[in-house]
Amino acid sequence: MFFDHLIRELAVCLNVGDTALNREQLVPTYVKHSQARELVEDENYIQITRDTGCLYQPLGQILPGKLIDQIDEMLQQAPHNLKGSHSRKLITDYLSSCTDLTDCHYSAMNLMQSVY
């Protein structure tokens, strides 16, 4: 859930020309067992089973600041032809050149591609 959301967020940032991730953006994380039971009343928590759920937390609380800074730098260095391109291939090629993400990660953009 987390990586799919993050990849989609990066794709949107590259397509619209954003140069920084929103550290307050709520992203889903998987929670299980004892943590899930404690969070049942949290408005950002969705219970999936008795012992598991999905908790939406700010990106800045999940990823280390240094990593977010590196992602921001990657967004700032993105080629101008990505902005407004709506091209999954161009965005995937750029992300591939800057990261060690795999095709498995990029499959998160399949739904986005079908919308265009």
C-alpha positions, -999 to 999 in steps of 0.1 A, spaced: 0 0 0 27 25 10 50 19 -20 21 20 -45 9 53 -31 44 67 -30 51 58 -66 18 73 -77 27 105 -58 61 107 -75 44 102 -109 19 130 -102 47 153 -90 67 147 -121 37 152 -144 26 184 -128 61 198 -122 62 197 -84 97 201 -70 91 187 -35 70 160 -18 44 172 6 57 159 39 22 163 54 6 141 26 -12 112 43 0 78 31 -13 43 40 8 20 61 0 -16 71 -5 -22 108 -9 -55 125 -15 -72 158 -11 -52 190 -8 -18 172 -41 -24 154 -60 -29 186 -47 3 200 -57 23 169 -93 13 164 -105 47 175 -80 67 154 -97 86 126 -68 78 102 -71 41 108 -91 16 88 -95 -18 103 -91 -47 78 -94 -77 101 -95 -81 139 -57 -78 141 -47 -58 110 -55 -25 94 -43 5 74 -31 36 91 -28 69 72 2 89 84 21 119 71 49 110 47 73 130 69 67 107 98 73 75 77 104 83 56 136 98 70 141 135 63 173 128 44 155 104 20 127 130 14 154 156 7 170 132 -19 136 126 -35 130 164 -36 164 168 -54 154 142 -79 121 161 -86 140 193 -90 163 178 -115 136 162 -136 136 170 -173 111 197 -183 95 174 -209 79 153 -181 57 182 -170 23 177 -186 34 147 -207 10 122 -192 35 96 -203 40 66 -181 70 56 -202 88 90 -198 81 91 -161 92 54 -156 123 60 -176 133 90 -154 125 72 -122 145 42 -133 175 63 -141 174 79 -106 163 50 -83 166 12 -79 128 7 -82 117 -23 -102 89 -31 -126 70 -44 -96 70 -9 -81 61 8 -114 30 -14 -117 14 10 -92 11 34 -122 -10 10 -142 -43 24 -129 -31 59 -136 -22 50 -172 -57 36 -178 -73 69 -167 -55 90 -193 
